[in-house]
Amino acid sequence: MSQQTVNGVPSRGKVLTLDNMNPNVKRVEYAVRGPIVQRAVQIEKELKEGVKKPFSEVIKANIGDAHAMGQKPITFLRQVLALCSYPELLEDNKFPEDAKKRAKRILQACGGHSIGAYSASQGIECVRQDVARYIEKRDGGISSNPDNIYLSTGASDAIVTMLKLLVCGEGRDRTGVMISIPQYPLYSAALADLGAVQVSYYLDEDKCWSLDVAELRRSLNAARQHCNPRVLCIINPGNPTGQVQSRQCIEDVIRFAKEEHLFLMADEVYQDNVYAEGCKFHSFKKVLFEMGPEYSSTVEMASFHSTSKCYMGECGFRGGYMEIINMDPEVKAQLTKLVSVRLCPPVPGQALLDLVVNPPQPDEPSYTTFMKERTVVLADLAEKARLTEQIFNKVPGITCNPVQGAMYTFPRITLSQKAIDKAKEEGQVPDMFYCMKLLEEEGICLVPGSGFGQREGTFHFRMTILPPTEKLKVVLHKISEFHLRFTQEFS
Amino acid sequence: MYVMVTSISTVEVALSVCSSSTEPRPVQLCVMLQCFKRSSLQQPASCQRTLSALDSLCGARKPYSEVIDVSWGDPHRAGVKPLSFVRQVLAACLYPELVNSNKLPVDVRQRAQRLLGQCAGGSIGSYTATAGIAEIVHRVSEFITRRDGGAPSHPENIFISAGSQWALQNILKVLVNSKSSPKTGVLTPVPCHCTTTLSIMGLGAVVIPYYLSEEQGWELQVEELDRALESAKGVCNPVALYVINPGNPSGHIQRRKSIQEVIRFVSEKKLFLLADEVYQGCVYGEKSEFISYKRVLAEMGPPLSDTVELASFHSASKGFMGECGMRGGYVELINLDPDVMKYIYKLFSKDSCAPVLGQIALDLMINPPQPGDPSYPLYNVETQNIRTMLVHNVKRAFEVVNSLPGFCCQPVEGGAFAFPRLHLPPKAIQKAKEVGLQPDTFYCIRLLEEAGVLISPGCEYGQKEGTHHIRFCIMTSEVMMEELLRRLTCFHTQFMKDFS
């Protein structure tokens, strides 16, 4: 292992090269952790080393990571998990009884009563039962079968697993997967990796990023020329756009899926993050069943949820699940096999999920604190959503749709031809050029809209609304000022 | 119509078993039985049989009150206790109030505080950098250097993942071109644990089996690698060689000379080397020593040390810690093309990051308490006890199994399992055929039904045609091992009598 090799001077005659490596992997991009973030990390290193910059810290508003931005974990959740980790603490009377009760129940369900044991690949049975009960409660009593619940390593793991199951065929028969533009780039990355065909449908920026079935139909018909579209993915509430679909829209989508014989994938990880007046989260499952047996017994669907978002923000646990509806039993058997290859999802994440679906009840000691903490987090987010829209819309050249839900804003920015040309000179797409400049000048890390997809000729960036309110105000103003400077410079 | 991805079927059945006492005491059991058949034709039928065999246990009166499940490489499930230091640090990271509590030793609290300081926002709930928390990745590279007698290890070549198999799948993904014709091939040992073979097949690649030499203690012989590679000519395009050392299920630990031969082989044949070393912490033989592939490669010097492309895997799931549920593992990549490394980074990045508790478990494994630390005495006692227990288990298992007619067990030098050969009487083989089962599966189902012991059949791992084996975990509590061996002895004696 000579230094030369280690420092990246390529040796001749490598076994694994760009030419013989899996070509699909070369098409994988994941903008949320892409080149701009790598530059941000580098800048942080430079700051640590004492390099002088016009800012003292890098604000990472690129990733939906609430705790990183200072949001506090929910006390109850962490207490139970600590008890699960070190059961000797069950003797400690600093821990409330309801936390102890939950910890004991979880440990009972683990091999050797330890969260260090593997669980069944589909997830700990009592957790899946609790998830099913949560879904029933959430959806007004519509039944949920624990057997149809698959716990996963974050929702992303379940999404990729479903796509793996769904993608097949060659050439014109290759599976096409419909996904919104803009979209969360896990989808485009997974589709590239699987060699599936991405079938894009545009959300309507002028109508608050709403979804129009006519556009779904247009996109589907065009796609049928060159692939076999079989899947329709919806993110609701949306990422990066934050739009919360109306009930009518969800019904229309379900009807469309049935007509066109499409498998529905409903990414609902932001289901608690709904802020705007008049907006409400409607689960795809609930609407499906309320549409009657003609739909509820035929439409094939998978819904996804996670412990990373909502009020918990526990990204680092990699907890999540999917519920599958109306899946062919033979295919389900294949799915069960497929998940066994990963052995099992992280057990602490499964335990955490159990608490999320089984929170303290009004008669329990932890209830008051739990509700208070939860309410504060969600209220803060709602306020920040409003603030963001308000401040950005004051800036000429920035147009911001209301942040109805989720954790992001995806404003449109006007860039002059001069700026676009300059970007080209630098070998960058225009919104990357813009974001890089913002990073270098202000130490604020955003993700360019090109990482999510956008209509040709339009430019955006995605920013999280997660920094604490006072810091967020500063960030919003800095970006506003930067935008004015930038516009001036390239006028 | 959906893709037939793999040929494994995993069946989970909850059983209630009545004890032999007068009042039926339903005992909830979760039993996981993996049926892996190389012939997909047999598989659905055999799994049905397995299911009905398990079903038949429901409500039946049995001479045992609980099933001993040693079908997994899962020490905690099999009664081994977690290490106190590890669980205390994890608890304090989970609930930082504990950092200020004097109920926990001071070094635990300091470690937790240090780790929390390395998490964004001071919380283990934050995402981390793609390859893992930078300081932990750094410490992993230092561990590797220490382990390998000073051979340098660079943090930028290390990726922490949700278990070693996750990292292995990512590396395989880069190696395997599912559209290529002929298909990509990966040389894989027989026997081999099924997760790897399934990953290979699931990616659309082909397993090229090379047989380990049972009579020589499951040694890897390079002539056999030659033969296997030759057999692939015109069938597939071999790109990589997968080795697992210490072996699963074989329990063999490779000698330095053998490792050198393998390295020379991959260099000559232009293959990528995948070295699965997750059991490096499980070494029992008095004369046995684990030497890493990386170390041997470094010691062989240039040009080999500069050119052989190697991926080494390790995990927090095995060893004395046995924290399988935390999902913490890593891969170190040596001599890869820097351009390819950029794509590997992207592949890992779309998975976000490994679970933070898994990363921390890894950190605690490679940086345990040192003499002088307040936690050291207890840590030392606990690990010594586990070591003693495992050495004892291996000795007992070897003795007992080899004393039973029809069994022949190679020495278990390391790893988590015993994989004895089972010489079944022709009548048993016949009966198995009649019910549509592999003979060793038939044996295992009978063992489960009649003695309440769950192990796995050799056919799940691959074996020479006409041979049969069983696999069971030896990383169990002493009590469980004694009970396991007692029940096995009793059952086996009766079984051999019944089918003589």
Interface residues (C-beta under 8 A of the other chain):
Chain A: M1 S2 Q4 T5 V6 G8 P10 S11 G13 K14 V15 L16 T17 L18 N20 M21 N22 P23 N24 V25 K26 V28 E29 Y30 R33 G34 V41 K60 I63 D65 A66 H67 A68 M69 G70 Q71 K72 P73 R78 Q79 L81 A82 L83 S85 Y86 L89 D92 K94 C110 G111 G112 S114 I115 G116 A117 Y118 S119 A120 S121 Q122 E125 T153 G154 S156 D157 K164 L165 L166 V167 C168 P185 L186 A189 A190 D193 G195 M312 G313 E314 C315 G316 F317 R318 D328 V331 A333 Q334 T336 K337 L338 S340 V341 R342 L343 C344 P345 P346 V347 P348 G349
Chain B: M1 Y2 V3 M4 V5 T6 I8 S9 T10 E12 A14 C30 M32 Q34 D69 W72 D74 P75 H76 R77 A78 G79 V80 K81 P82 S84 R87 Q88 L90 A91 A92 L94 Y95 E97 L98 S101 K103 C119 A120 G121 S123 I124 G125 S126 Y127 T128 A129 T130 A151 P152 H154 N157 A162 G163 Q165 W166 Q169 K173 V174 L175 V176 N177 S178 K179 T195 L198 S199 G202 V239 K270 L271 F272 L297 A298 P302 S305 D306 T307 E309 M321 G322 E323 C324 G325 M326 R327 I334 N335 L336 D337 P338 D339 V340 Y343 K346 L347 S349 K350 D351 S352 C353 A354 P355 V356 L357 G358
